[in-house]
């Protein structure tokens, strides 16, 4: 495995990182740039090592134990804790799916006309069809190629004028604001960057990759396979998270130098951000921004629905995995389908989709804390990790990420 080319080593980590920049995340980053200019660019650099650390922890739990997070929680902790965590995840993911589908529908309506409601249904059905009827070994490369959609936001930065000195000053010497609005956006940015669904997804994808590779076993049972796999996880996850936050930085920077500079500070949807860019940055920037929303949504919806399905099915001991046909994992695919269709129903219910985007990120930030605590406890349990309990450096980084999220959430409630 050490001799594999870099692209072959990239998989669950890259896909997880790219899925983090979903339409809900794009809306949050857009609002941060529009409202505070360069004032929140620091958050992208600050969260990058924390994100890398906590995602490596989740990936290692999956690869070492041969089980996803929910299965390990079920075996190690009381059932009420499992049901509490899985319920929180299902709730947050459903809101997130609704927000993302709505954003994708609105973006495609901006690009080609028509009716966003029709596009919402189309994207939901397309996502379900790909996940249910395409075998995992064929489906995983599709997800990997979809990550290229995020380069649209690198292109957007390239076609707008960026004042370098102001950008560096805002990034390296931020001016903090102790207000409710600032705290809410900080928690939303942290929540959309360090999101619970990413933990469940990456751990389960490591299990999927192991089961799909002949000869591979959980590292707890096959320690001879540890060196190459743990090295791959580190490379894959580090690149995936840096890529994710590079895109987040580009989105925040684009809206800072265009919308904020023009006095447009209230952007709460991705479609609104794209439309506002048109007169300020030109048609090409508008097209890239809007097209990126659709592309990253096609990647994020399967990850959101899939992580919910993994969590519920593992918690209930059902057969799981995108590598299984429908007839062998009906419960797993039923949860995946229900989560997606509930998202569609929310979009058609009349609930304010503008607020849903920021709600999704804020809810993720709040529920991340108990899930991260449980993950960190699992990662040092010999019953789960065998000889591969996490070492001191990763332990410190994971707990630092957990502490930062905790402080951000407490600050939000204090300022409410």
C-alpha positions in Angstrom: 0.0 0.0 0.0 2.9 2.4 0.6 3.8 2.1 -3.1 0.4 3.3 -4.2 0.2 6.6 -6.0 -1.2 9.5 -4.0 -4.5 9.6 -5.8 -5.1 5.9 -4.9 -4.5 6.6 -1.2 -7.2 9.3 -1.2 -10.6 8.0 -0.3 -12.8 8.4 2.8 -10.8 11.4 4.1 -10.9 13.3 0.8 -14.6 12.6 0.3 -15.4 13.5 3.9 -13.5 16.7 3.7 -15.2 17.7 0.4 -18.7 16.8 1.8 -18.0 19.2 4.6 -18.4 22.1 2.2 -22.0 21.3 1.5 -24.5 24.0 0.5 -25.3 24.6 4.2 -21.6 25.2 4.8 -21.3 27.4 1.7 -24.2 29.6 3.1 -22.5 29.8 6.5 -19.2 30.8 5.0 -20.9 33.3 2.7 -22.7 34.9 5.6 -19.4 35.1 7.6 -17.6 36.9 4.7 -20.5 39.2 3.9 -21.3 40.2 7.5 -17.8 40.4 9.0 -15.5 40.8 5.9 -12.1 39.4 6.8 -13.1 39.1 10.4 -13.7 35.4 10.5 -11.0 34.2 8.1 -8.9 33.2 11.1 -11.4 30.5 12.0 -10.5 28.5 8.9 -6.9 28.2 9.8 -7.7 27.7 13.5 -10.0 24.8 12.9 -7.8 23.0 10.3 -5.6 21.1 12.7 -8.5 20.4 15.1 -10.5 19.0 12.2 -7.6 16.8 11.0 -7.1 15.4 14.5 -10.7 14.6 15.3 -11.3 13.0 11.9 -8.2 10.9 12.2 -9.6 9.6 15.5 -13.0 8.7 13.9 -11.2 7.0 11.0 -8.9 5.0 13.2 -11.9 3.8 15.4 -13.5 2.4 12.2 -10.4 0.8 10.7 -9.0 -0.7 13.9 -12.3 -2.0 15.3 -13.9 -3.0 12.0 -17.1 -1.2 13.2 -18.7 2.2 12.8 -19.1 4.6 15.7 -22.7 3.7 16.6 -21.8 0.0 16.8 -18.9 0.8 19.2 -21.1 3.0 21.3 -23.7 0.3 21.4 -21.2 -2.2 22.7 -19.4 0.1 25.2 -22.1 2.3 26.7 -25.7 2.2 28.0 -28.4 2.1 25.3 -30.0 5.5 26.4 -26.7 7.2 25.4 -26.7 5.4 22.1 -30.3 6.4 21.3 -29.6 10.0 22.5 -26.6 10.4 20.2 -28.2 8.7 17.2 -31.4 10.8 17.6 -29.4 14.0 17.7 -27.5 13.0 14.5 -30.7 12.0 12.7 -32.4 15.3 13.6 -29.4 17.4 12.5 -28.8 15.5 9.3 -32.5 15.7 8.3 -32.4 19.5 8.7 -29.1 19.6 6.8 -30.5 17.5 3.9 -33.5 19.8 3.6 -31.3 22.9 3.6 -28.9 21.4 1.1 -31.6 20.2 -1.3 -33.4 23.6 -1.1 -30.1 25.4 -1.9 -29.3 23.1 -4.8 -32.8 23.6 -6.3 -32.5 27.4 -6.0 -29.0 27.4 -7.5 -30.1 25.3 -10.5 -33.1 27.6 -11.0 -30.8 30.6 -11.1 -28.6 28.8 -13.7 -31.2 27.4 -16.1 -34.6 28.7 -15.0 -37.5 26.4 -14.3 -38.9 25.6 -10.8 -36.7 24.8 -7.8 -39.3 22.5 -6.3 -38.9 20.1 -9.3 -35.2 20.2 -8.9 -35.4 19.4 -5.2 -37.3 16.2 -6.0 -34.9 15.3 -8.9 -31.8 15.7 -6.8 -33.3 13.6 -4.0 -34.3 10.8 -6.4 -30.9 10.9 -8.1 -29.1 10.6 -4.9 -31.2 7.7 -3.7 -30.8 5.9 -7.0 -27.0 6.1 -7.0 -26.7 4.9 -3.4 -29.2 2.1 -3.6 -28.5 0.6 -7.0 -24.8 1.2 -7.7 -22.4 -1.2 -5.8 -20.0 0.5 -3.4 -16.8 -0.2 -5.4 -18.4 1.6 -8.3 -20.0 4.3 -6.2 -17.0 5.4 -4.2 -15.1 6.7 -7.3 -18.1 8.7 -8.3 -18.0 10.4 -4.9 -14.3 11.0 -5.3 -14.7 12.7 -8.7 -17.5 14.9 -7.3 -15.0 16.5 -5.1 -13.7 18.3 -8.1 -16.8 20.5 -8.1 -15.3 22.4 -5.2 -12.6 23.9 -7.4 -15.4 26.2 -8.7 -14.7 28.3 -5.5 -11.0 28.5 -6.2 -12.0 29.8 -9.7 -14.3 32.3 -8.1 -11.4 33.8 -6.0 -9.3 34.0 -9.1 -11.8 36.2 -11.0 -12.3 38.8 -8.2 -9.8 41.3 -6.9 -8.3 40.4 -3.6 -6.5 43.1 -1.6 -3.6 41.0 -0.3 -2.6 43.2 2.7 -6.1 43.6 4.0 -6.7 39.8 3.7 -3.5 39.0 5.6 -4.2 41.5 8.3 -7.7 40.2 8.8 -6.5 36.6 8.8 -3.5 36.9 11.0 -4.6 39.8 13.3 -8.4 39.3 13.7 -10.5 41.8 15.5 -12.9 39.8 17.7 -16.4 41.0 18.4 -18.2 40.0 21.6 -21.7 40.2 20.2 -24.5 37.6 19.8 -24.2 37.8 16.0 -20.5 37.2 16.0 -20.8 34.3 18.5 -23.6 32.7 16.5 -21.5 32.8 13.3 -18.4 31.5 15.1 -20.4 28.5 16.4 -22.0 28.1 12.9 -18.6 28.1 11.2 -17.2 25.6 13.8 -20.3 23.5 13.5 -20.3 23.4 9.7 -16.5 22.6 9.7 -16.4 20.1 12.5 -19.7 18.3 11.9 -21.0 15.1 13.6 -22.1 13.5 10.4 -18.5 13.5 9.2 -17.4 11.4 12.2 -19.9 8.7 11.5 -19.4 8.8 7.8 -15.6 8.5 7.8 -15.5 5.7 10.4 -18.1 3.7 8.4 -16.3 4.3 5.1 -13.1 2.9 6.6 -15.1 -0.2 7.5 -16.6 -0.3 3.9 -13.1 0.0 2.4 -11.8 -2.8 4.6 -14.7 -5.1 3.8 -14.4 -4.4 0.1 -10.7 -5.2 -0.1 -9.8 -8.9 -0.2 -7.5 -9.9 2.6 -8.1 -6.8 4.7 -9.1 -7.3 8.3 -9.8 -5.0 11.2 -6.4 -3.8 12.5 -7.2 -5.1 16.0 -7.2 -8.6 14.5 -4.5 -8.1 11.9 -1.8 -5.8 13.4 0.5 -6.6 10.5 -1.7 -4.4 8.3 -1.5 -1.4 10.7 1.5 0.5 9.5 0.4 1.0 5.9 -3.3 1.6 6.8 -2.6 4.1 9.6 -0.2 6.0 7.3 -2.8 6.1 4.6 -5.5 7.3 7.0 -3.2 10.2 8.1 -2.3 11.2 4.5 -5.9 10.9 3.3 -7.5 12.7 6.2 -4.9 15.5 6.3 -5.2 16.2 2.6 -9.0 16.0 2.7 -9.4 18.4 5.6 -6.9 20.9 4.2 -8.7 20.8 0.9 -12.0 21.3 2.7 -10.8 24.4 4.6 -9.1 25.8 1.5 -12.5 25.9 -0.2 -14.1 27.4 2.9 -11.4 30.1 2.9 -12.1 30.8 -0.8 -15.8 31.2 -0.2 -15.4 33.4 2.8 -12.8 35.5 1.0 -14.9 35.9 -2.1 -17.9 37.2 -0.2 -15.7 39.5 1.9 -14.1 41.2 -1.0 -17.3 41.6 -3.0 -20.4 41.6 -0.9 -19.1 43.0 2.4 -17.1 45.6 0.5 -20.3 46.7 -1.3 -22.2 47.0 1.9 -24.2 43.8 1.4 -24.0 42.1 4.8 -27.1 40.0 5.1 -26.6 36.9 3.0 -28.3 33.8 4.4 -28.7 31.5 1.4 -26.3 30.2 -1.2 -28.6 31.4 -4.0 -28.7 34.9 -2.5 -24.9 34.9 -2.4 -24.6 33.8 -6.0 -27.2 36.3 -7.2 -25.5 39.2 -5.3 -22.2 38.3 -6.9 -23.5 38.8 -10.4 -23.4 42.6 -10.6 -20.3 42.8 -8.4 -18.0 40.2 -9.8 -19.5 39.3 -13.2 -21.3 36.5 -14.9 -18.5 34.0 -14.7 -18.1 34.4 -10.9 -21.8 34.0 -10.6 -21.8 30.8 -12.7 -18.9 29.2 -10.8 -20.4 30.0 -7.4 -23.9 28.6 -8.4 -22.6 25.6 -10.2 -20.4 24.7 -7.2 -23.5 24.6 -5.0 -25.1 22.0 -7.2 -21.9 19.9 -7.5 -21.0 19.9 -3.8 -24.7 19.1 -2.9 -24.6 16.0 -5.1 -21.7 14.9 -2.9 -23.1 16.0 0.5 -26.6 14.6 0.3 -25.3 10.9 0.1 -22.9 11.6 3.0 -25.6 13.1 5.2 -28.2 10.4 4.5 -25.6 7.6 4.5 -24.1 8.7 7.9 -27.6 8.7 9.4 -28.3 5.2 8.0 -25.1 3.8 9.3 -25.7 5.2 12.8 -29.3 3.9 13.0 -28.6 0.5 11.5 -25.5 -0.1 13.5 -27.4 0.9 16.7 -30.1 -1.6 15.9 -27.8 -4.4 14.7 -29.2 -4.4 11.2 -27.1 -5.4 8.2 -25.4 -2.3 7.0 -23.4 -0.9 4.2 -23.5 0.6 0.7 -21.6 -2.5 -0.3 -24.7 -4.7 0.3 -27.6 -5.1 -2.2 -31.0 -3.7 -1.3 -32.4 -7.2 -0.5 -29.8 -7.8 2.2 -29.9 -4.4 3.9 -33.5 -3.2 3.7 -33.4 -1.4 7.1 -30.2 0.4 6.2 -31.6 1.6 2.9 -34.9 2.4 4.4 -33.3 4.9 6.9 -31.3 6.4 4.1 -34.5 6.8 2.0 -36.6 8.2 4.9 -33.9 10.8 5.8 -33.7 12.0 2.3 -37.5 12.1 1.7 -38.0 13.9 5.1 -35.6 16.5 3.8 -37.8 16.9 0.7 -40.9 17.1 2.9 -39.4 19.9 5.1 -38.6 21.9 1.9 -42.3 21.6 0.8 -43.7 22.3 4.3 -43.3 26.0 4.2 -40.6 26.2 6.9 -38.3 29.2 6.2 -35.5 27.7 4.1 -33.4 30.8 4.6 -33.1 30.2 8.3 -32.6 26.4 7.9 -29.2 26.8 6.5 -27.7 28.6 9.5 -29.8 26.5 11.9 -28.2 23.3 10.4 -24.7 24.6 11.1 -25.6 25.8 14.6 -27.3 22.6 15.5 -24.3 20.6 14.3 -22.0 22.7 16.5 -24.1 22.1 19.6 -24.5 18.3 19.1 -20.9 17.8 18.1 -19.7 18.2 21.7 -21.3 15.1 23.3 -20.4 13.0 20.3 -16.8 14.1 20.3 -16.5 13.3 24.0 -17.7 9.8 23.4 -15.4 9.4 20.4 -12.4 10.4 22.5 -13.3 8.0 25.2 -13.7 5.1 22.7 -10.3 5.9 21.2 -8.4 5.1 24.4 -10.4 1.9 25.2 -8.3 -1.3 24.7 -11.6 -3.2 24.3 -12.2 -1.1 21.1 -8.7 -0.3 19.9 -6.7 -3.2 21.1 -3.0 -2.3 20.8 -3.8 0.8 18.7 -5.3 3.2 21.3 -4.5 6.7 20.2 -1.1 8.2 21.4 -0.6 11.3 23.4 -0.3 13.8 20.6 -3.5 12.7 18.8 -5.2 12.5 22.2 -4.3 16.1 23.0 -5.4 17.3 19.6 -8.7 15.5 19.8 -9.5 16.8 23.3 -8.4 20.4 22.3 -11.0 20.2 19.4 -13.6 19.0 21.9 -12.8 21.8 24.3 -12.9 24.5 21.6 -16.3 23.3 20.4 -17.5 23.3 24.0 -16.4 26.8 24.7 -17.9 28.1 21.5 -21.3 26.5 22.3 -21.2 27.9 25.9 -20.4 31.4 24.6 -23.3 31.2 22.2 -25.8 30.4 25.0 -24.3 33.0 27.3 -24.8 35.7 24.6 -28.3 34.6 23.6 
